[in-house]
Amino acid sequence: MTPPTPTDEAVRAAASAIVEAFAATDGPRYFSLFAPDATFIFHTEPARIEDRAAYEAMWEEWVGGGWSVKSCASSAAAVQAFPGGAVFTHSVSTSVNTADGPMSYQERETIVFRSDSGGLIAVHEHLSPQP
């Protein structure tokens, strides 16, 4: 049996929940939206982050060092749905507070979702600088 194809609205809602949790620096809510085996590629990190637990540990270090999100805005979103999942891409403008002062980023992001019994869960996130 072919898994259902998620709707555009469902994918956008799942991505919006991730952006909103990130913008609130709400680690527990943010990480609950990713599968335990999710992987992450961030241009600011030297290597791929191999699972959610590793990223959670990094997040805790960042927050413990004074990092927090001031704002995070999504634009130019696109959805590519397929049976059992979807790819969500968008541009994201993020401002953060750090121990060294405020920083801002203009990035492109890809979030890959898979369907599960509870709806959509993110299995991969990739950030790259916006040219």
C-alpha positions in Angstrom: 0.0 0.0 0.0 1.3 3.4 -1.0 1.5 5.9 1.9 -0.6 9.0 1.6 0.8 12.2 0.1 0.6 15.0 2.7 -1.3 18.1 1.7 0.4 21.4 1.0 -1.3 22.9 4.0 -0.2 20.1 6.3 3.5 20.6 5.2 3.3 24.3 5.7 1.8 23.9 9.1 4.5 21.5 10.2 7.2 23.8 9.0 5.6 26.8 10.6 5.5 24.9 13.9 9.3 24.4 13.6 9.9 28.1 12.8 7.7 29.3 15.6 9.3 27.0 18.2 12.8 28.1 17.0 11.8 31.7 17.1 10.7 31.3 20.7 14.0 29.5 21.7 11.6 26.7 22.9 14.0 23.7 22.8 11.5 21.1 24.0 8.8 22.1 21.6 11.3 22.6 18.7 13.0 19.2 19.2 9.7 17.4 19.6 9.0 18.2 15.9 12.1 16.2 14.8 12.5 12.4 14.7 15.2 11.0 17.0 17.1 9.9 13.9 16.9 13.3 12.2 20.1 14.7 10.7 21.1 18.3 10.4 23.5 20.2 8.1 24.3 23.8 9.1 26.8 26.0 7.3 27.9 27.3 10.6 29.0 23.9 11.9 32.0 21.9 10.6 30.2 18.5 10.3 26.8 17.0 9.8 24.9 16.5 13.1 24.0 12.8 13.1 20.9 12.8 15.3 18.5 14.9 17.3 20.2 14.1 20.6 23.5 15.6 19.3 21.8 18.7 18.2 19.9 19.0 21.5 23.3 18.9 23.3 24.7 21.7 21.1 21.5 23.7 21.6 21.9 23.4 25.4 25.5 24.6 25.2 24.4 27.6 23.1 21.6 28.5 25.4 23.9 28.0 28.4 26.4 30.4 26.8 23.8 33.2 26.4 22.4 32.3 23.0 18.7 33.0 22.2 16.6 33.8 19.2 15.4 37.3 18.8 13.4 36.8 15.6 13.0 34.3 12.8 10.9 35.0 9.7 10.1 32.6 6.8 9.5 33.7 3.2 9.4 32.3 -0.3 8.2 28.9 0.9 7.7 26.0 -1.5 6.4 22.4 -0.9 7.2 19.3 -2.8 5.0 16.5 -1.5 5.3 12.8 -2.3 3.8 9.6 -1.0 4.9 9.4 2.6 6.5 12.7 3.0 7.5 16.1 1.7 10.4 18.6 1.1 9.8 22.1 2.4 12.1 24.9 1.3 12.1 28.6 2.2 14.2 31.7 2.9 14.7 32.5 6.5 15.9 35.7 8.3 17.1 35.1 11.8 18.4 37.4 14.5 20.0 35.9 17.6 21.5 37.2 20.8 24.9 35.7 21.7 27.5 36.3 24.4 29.4 38.3 21.8 26.4 40.4 20.9 23.6 40.2 18.3 24.0 38.4 15.0 21.7 38.1 12.0 21.6 35.6 9.2 19.9 35.4 5.8 19.7 31.7 4.9 17.9 29.2 2.7 16.5 26.1 4.5 15.3 22.7 3.5 13.3 20.6 5.9 12.5 17.0 4.9 9.4 15.5 6.5 8.1 11.9 6.7 4.6 10.9 7.4 4.0 8.9 10.6 1.0 8.0 12.7 0.9 11.4 14.3 1.2 13.4 11.1 4.4 14.8 9.8 7.8 14.7 11.5 11.0 16.3 10.3 13.8 13.9 9.4 16.4 16.4 8.0 17.2 20.1 8.2 19.7 21.9 6.0 20.7 25.5 6.2 22.9 27.3 3.8 23.7 31.0 3.4 21.5 33.1 1.2 23.7 34.4 -1.7 
